[in-house]
Amino acid sequence: MPSTEASTDTGTGPGSPTRGAAGDTLDPRPSDERVALLGEGDPTAVTPPSDDAPTGDLLDAPADWGPVATAAGVFQLVPVRMERDLALVSEWMNDPAVAAFWHLPGPDTVTEAHLRPQLDGDGRTVPFLGALDGAPMSYWELYRADLDSLARHYPARPHDTGIHLLLGGAAHRGRGVGTILLRAVADLVLDHRPRCARVVAEPDLRNTPSVSAFLGAGFRFAAEIDLPDKRAALMVRDRALRDLL
């Protein structure tokens, strides 16, 4: 699973290698066409999912959660569309700061092989672009941690929801944006998934900016866990402690 702030990769989804969580690397400004597709000029516009963007019933349809106001701007999770977003996500994955934790550098086919099982899957893991004020600037995966291989490595509870994240542009890194967005997305999960008592993540212990971002976003450090490709920090945001951390 990936990590968060320095390269902000907090991610490892079902069937994918374990990674880190929250990074910035490339120019965050999208093309005019991409801005139009993501609704810039109307940050509250929700992009409808395409045929290859599952609504994710196992995750209570995060594609329908809509935009949220944050200290960094209006943020929205937009379902990944392969034909529209592959080149951009692949570009981010080839940034050295991201590749160090996500381990997905290479041609577009490498990223496609990572995205396709999620887009064609049963909805237990769903990929998104994170749009800030209409501009795509991050990549996210929401997943059912209790149904994931991660559940073999910690005492999972029903409906535990995991987060993987990378910040796609260096302009957003090192400024606390990862922390702000992690809190916002965790709040979205807790607001829209009433059966979920915990949001979890497993950034690489070496990715100290990612771990710090999670701590700043109200997560607590629960344990060190050995995953197939890293030693990770198990980070947990509890619904019961939501207003205290």
Buried (B, 14 or more C-beta within 10 A) or exposed (E): BBBBBBBBBBBBBBEBBBBBBBBBBBEBEBEEEBBEBBBBEEBEBBBEBBEBBBBBEBBBBBBBBEBBEBEBBBBBBBBBBBEBBBEBBBBBBBBEBBBBBBBBBEEBEBBBEBBBEBBEBEBBBBBBBBBBBBBBBBBBBBBBBBBBBBBEBBEBEEBBBBBBBBBBBBBBBBEBBBBBBBBBBBBBBBEBBEEBBBBBBBBBBBBBBBBBBBBBBBBEEBEEBEBEBBEBBBBBBBBEEBEEE
